[in-house]
Amino acid sequence: MQIPAWKSGAKSETSVDVAFLGDKVLKRTMHAAVIMYEANKRTGTHSTLTRAFIARAKKPLFSQKGTGRARVRHPQVVQCRGGGTAKGPHPRDYSYQMPKQALRVALRGALASKFADGEAVFADLTALAKPSTKALKAVLAGIGAARTCLIVDAAPTQALILSARNLPGVTVTAAKDLNAREVLAHKTLLVTDAGLAALREVHSHA
């Protein structure tokens, strides 16, 4: 497969073998994985007060009968302004886990979809020996990754991490830490030679 590439300071094309990703994209598995990652990010600190926790006088607001209105025992009930909340949310843990094999299938599908849709590019970033946001921005502009971009390397260097941290929408990650949500959340997938080799090593045996 031919994909855009950035080598020696110029845009070109390179041939990439992505057969290790397979030829099937299971959208339902990808969707389930993304929902799981989003749920695991929730803090679950929301809380509401039931009528048992409302500190107001227990004195009835008016007579129970003879007023022509609905009966109200005390102002803590849910139908009164300032009263409690009926069946409101309370702190809870939203996290759960999918099988590891299913997460790998979702990740392979997300990567395969990026390559198939022409949203994956290759770049040689070995020349980035010292932190330079300007240099990395020029590389991303040269390969057309002006929007959100995910840079995948085998072991990102400190220079690469520091160069990308001030670029909005640009994320640097190691191949071993990659997940389907990160891949799908970015418009462009940028892989280095070492990053592609690491992905091939992990998913060839899956």
N, C-alpha and C positions, 0 to 999 in steps of 0.2 A: 504494500500500500504506500502511495506517495503522499507525503504530508509536508506542509511548509516547514522550513528550517532556517535557523540563523547560525551561520558559520563564518568565522573570520571577518566579522563586522559587516556581512552582507546577507541579504535574503536569498534563499535558494530552496531546493526541494530535496528531500531524502526519502529513501525507501525503508519502511519499517515493517517488520513481520509481527503481526498481532494475532497470529493463529492461536497462541496460548490463551487468549481470552475467550475462545470459542465463537460460535456463530449464532448463539441464541441470546436474546435479551428478554429476561423474564421481568416484565414491568410490575407485576403484582408483588414479586419478591423485593424489587427495588423500592417500591412504595412502602411496603411494610418496614423495610430497614430504615428509611428516612423518618417514618413516624416514630420508630423506636428511639432513634438518636435525638429527635426533637423532644420526646417525652422524658428522656433521661436528663435533658438540660433544664427541665422545670424545677424550680425550687420548692414549690408546693407550700409556701408560707401563707397563703390566703386564709383568712379566718373571718367568721361572722359570729354575732352574739345571738343566742337564742333568748327567749323571754326569761329564762332562769338566770341570765347574767345581766339583765337590765336593772340598774339601780334606780328605781322610782317607787313612789309610795304605793302601797297596796290598796289604798282607799278607792272605792268605786267612783267612777267619774260622774255617774248620775244613777237615779233609781233604775232598778232592773225592769220594772214594768210601769206602764202609764205614760211614757214619754213619746210613744210612737216610733222610737228608734230601736235598732237591733241591740240586744243585750251585750254589754261589755263588762266583764268582771273586774278587770283592773287594767291600767294603761300599758302594761308590759306585753299585751297580746299583739299579734302580728298585724291586725287590722288598724291599730292605732299608730299615729305618727310618732316616731321615736321609740316604737316598740321593738320587739325582737324579730329575728328573721327565721322564717319557717324553712327547715331543711336546707340551710345555707351551707356553703363550702367550709371545710375545716382543714387544718394542716394535714397533709398526707404525702406519701412517697409515690411518685408517678413512674419511677424507673422499673424497667423489666428487661429481659435479655432474650434475644433470638438465638437459635442454634448457630454455632460458629460457621458451619458449612453453608447455611443459608445466607449469612452475612458475606461470605466470600463469593457466593453466586451473585449477590446483589452488587458487590464491588466490581466483579468482572463485567457484569452487564452495563454498569455505569461507564466504565472505561471503554468498553466496546462501542457504546452509543456515541461517545465523544469522538472516537476515531471515525466511525461510520458517518457522522454528521459533519465532518470537516472542522471540528472545533478543537482538535488536538494539534499541537505544534511541537517541534523539536528545537532545542537551542543549546549551543555550546557555551556554558557559563564559566569555563575554566579560566578565562582571562580576567574574571572578576576576582582579583587577588586581594583587594582591599575594599572596604565599604564605599559604595558610590551609588546613591539613589539616582543621580543623573544618568549614569551609564546603564543601569538596569531599566530605567524608564525609556531610554533610547532603544534598547533591545525589544521591549514590549511593544513600542510604537512601530518598530521595523517589521515585526511579524503580525501586526494587526491585532494585538491583544490590548486594545485601549480600554476595554471594560474589565469586569472582574476576571482575575486570572489566578489559577492554582499552579504553583511551581512544585514539581515533584522531583526530589533528588534522593539518592541512596542515603547520604548523610549530609544534610545541608551545612555548609560552612558558616562560621560566624559572620563573615563578610557578606554572604548572600542574605542572611537573616536581617542584618542591620541595614542592608541596602533596600530591602522590601518593606520594612516596618513603617515607613512614612508614606507609602503609596497606598491610597485608599482602594480597597477591593482586591488587593494582592495578598495572597497567603502562601507561605512556604511551609512545606511539610516533608517528612521522610516517607519513603515508600512503605515502610513497615507500619506506619501510623495512619495510613490512608483509609478512608471509609467512603461509602457510597454517597452519603449526604454531602461531604466536602466536594466531591467530584461534580455532583449535580448542582450545587449551589453557585458554582463559578461558570462563567460563560466560556472561558478558554482554559484548556488543560495544557500546560507547558511541562514537558518531560526532558530531562537531561539524559545523556548516554548512560550514566551510572544509575539513574533512576529507572530507566527502561529495563536495564539488566536486572535490577533488584526486583521489579515487578514480574519479570519473566521467571526469575528463580522461585518466587513465592507461588505464583499461580500455575506454573507448569506441573507442579506436583499436587495441585488441589483436586 
